[in-house]
């Protein structure tokens, strides 16, 4: 099943966090924080101004992004957990 976000919404796949610290300690699953980096899976066409003019999205599918810790709504699609968020919840594109 495919899901196409509407307006200025973005579908994001979280990136996996590191299993070890820089000192080599293994982080247990219960102590891991949810990662705040992700890969854009798909995007809507963009928001519209009051005049009806389209405001294009700054991100596109395939971009690696940084977002807030509590951003988005979790969505399960074909057994995979993804995030649906507004473009304004995205803090930046990682190049």
C-alpha positions in Angstrom: 0.0 0.0 0.0 1.3 3.5 -0.9 0.6 6.6 1.1 0.9 10.1 -0.5 0.9 13.0 2.0 -1.3 15.9 1.3 -0.5 19.7 1.3 2.7 20.4 3.3 3.0 17.1 5.0 6.0 14.7 4.8 6.2 11.0 5.4 9.5 10.1 7.2 11.4 6.9 8.0 13.4 7.2 11.2 17.1 6.5 10.9 18.5 3.8 13.3 20.5 5.1 16.3 23.9 3.8 17.3 24.1 0.6 19.3 27.3 1.8 21.1 28.6 5.0 22.7 31.8 6.6 21.4 33.6 4.9 24.3 32.4 1.4 23.2 29.6 0.9 25.8 26.6 -1.0 24.4 23.3 0.9 24.8 20.4 -1.3 25.9 17.1 -1.0 24.0 15.3 0.4 27.0 17.8 3.3 27.3 17.8 4.3 23.7 16.1 7.6 22.7 14.1 7.7 19.5 16.3 9.2 16.7 15.6 12.7 15.5 17.0 12.0 12.1 15.1 10.5 9.2 14.8 9.9 5.5 11.9 11.5 3.6 9.9 8.8 2.0 7.3 11.1 0.2 6.0 14.6 0.3 2.8 16.5 -0.5 2.7 19.1 -3.2 3.0 22.0 -0.7 0.9 24.6 1.1 -1.2 27.2 -0.5 -1.3 30.9 0.1 -4.7 32.6 0.6 -4.5 33.6 -3.0 -4.3 30.0 -4.0 -0.7 30.2 -5.1 1.3 27.0 -4.3 4.3 27.3 -1.9 6.7 24.5 -3.0 8.2 22.1 -0.5 11.8 22.7 0.6 12.3 18.9 1.0 12.0 16.1 -1.4 11.9 12.3 -1.2 15.4 10.9 -0.4 16.5 13.9 1.7 17.9 13.2 5.2 16.4 15.5 7.7 16.6 16.6 11.3 13.3 17.0 13.2 12.2 17.7 16.8 12.0 15.0 19.4 8.2 15.1 19.6 7.4 15.9 16.0 5.0 14.1 13.8 2.4 11.4 14.2 3.4 7.7 14.1 1.8 5.7 11.3 2.2 2.0 10.6 2.2 1.1 6.9 2.8 -2.5 5.8 4.2 -3.3 9.2 6.7 -0.4 9.1 6.5 2.5 11.6 6.8 5.8 9.9 6.2 9.4 10.9 3.8 11.9 9.2 4.7 15.5 10.0 4.2 19.0 8.7 7.2 20.5 6.8 7.4 23.2 9.5 8.4 20.5 12.0 11.6 19.8 10.0 14.6 21.8 11.4 17.0 21.1 8.5 18.3 19.0 5.7 21.5 17.0 6.4 23.8 17.1 3.5 
